[in-house]
Amino acid sequence: MRSLVAGLLVLLVLALPGCGDDGPASVGGFVAERVPDGSSGTLVAARGDDLVLCRGWGESDRAAGVDAGCDTVYDIMSMTKQFTAAAVLTLWQDGRLRPEDRIGDLLADVPADKQAISVEQLLTHTSGLLDSLGEDDEPLTRAEFLERALGSDLLAAPGAEYHYSNVGYSLLAVVIEEVSGLDYERYLRRHLFEPAGMTSTGYVLPDWSRHQVAVEYDADGGARGTPLDHRWADDGPYWNLRGNGGLLSTARDLYRWHRALLGDRVLTRDTRHALFEPRVQEAPDDTWYAYGWVVGAFGDSPVRWHNGGNDRSYGEIARDPGGDGFVFWVTNQARSADGWDLEASGGDLTAGVLDRLGARG
């Protein structure tokens, strides 16, 4: 059943000048029909570098009555990995490391069984490292993270098998810091976000106001605070999360990132190709992992995409191979005790938007 909020979204979209059947009205109408009663979030869609729609639905802070919008700040969760991967590629194109470099040559005191793990194996989840060392907000320092990660038992020999590893992407954040001499967030800000024109993406460096950041809600609708209310260090999340998740961003900034990936402002043509090239099959699924992106299909057409989720929020980002179609959406309440589940139905929302952009088929 269409909610009052969703119906209002349709009216807002139809009121935009120049809305035809294949423009913002088509995308906005579809979204309004798909988002469930009582949910909230934001969606941005583009065709090439043309912004088609950037709108919120529901409220980002229900107690304060703050509407969700294009500039609402959300946790983008595991979609953070594409930025870690892109940062590694900027170091590659600057000649400071190569995907085949071994962490034993980049980091100190690496045990013998992990000496040969390569940067590419970390990027493609084939390092053999386990998924996680514990809870995201466990107060784990960088030194403690390294001790536990490098001291852990491998699930497989490096390069032998695919095992999704948040630990591996946090280890990449350490590699970025060691090679560049900058801390992880500052490196991303200087070499990714600023060249892309992104002003509202990071851990702690952007100057957000309190009401810009979405409050997250559990399945019962209980407020669980904003991501900034969780237990973090002064310079960002602790190391179980850093590099693999937890970046905060807006739909408008993710659209700017999409535009940057259409040209050479951040990555060259060759490194952009490397970012999206399918490399390792995510068995048993018919998808392949690239560098921080998944290569798969919605329907019959290939897309580059990734998702992210925690116990509260969920989101997806997707681009077609030519960059003609782009969609990012995120909700600050992934599921409800009333029965709806945006994590379970999210693929349909993403695919439907891409269809209405004329990017697939």
Secondary structure, 3 states (H helix, E strand, C coil): CCCHHHHHHHHHHHCCCCCCCCCHHHHHHHHHHHCCCCCCEEEEEEECCEEEEEEEECEEECCCCEECCCCCEEECHHHHHHHHHHHHHHHHHCCCCCCCCEHHHHCCCCCHHHCCCEHHHHHCCCCCCCCCCCCCCCCCCHHHHHHHHHHCCCCCCCCCCCCCCHHHHHHHHHHHHHHHCCCHHHHHHHHHHHHHCCCCCECCCCCCCHHHECCCECCCCCECCCHHHCCCECCECCCCCCCCCCCEECHHHHHHHHHHCCCCCCCCHHHHHHHHCCCEECCCCCCEECCCCEEEEECCEEEEEEEEECCCCEEEEEECCCCCEEEEEEECCCECCCCCEHHHHHHHHHHHHHHHCCCCC
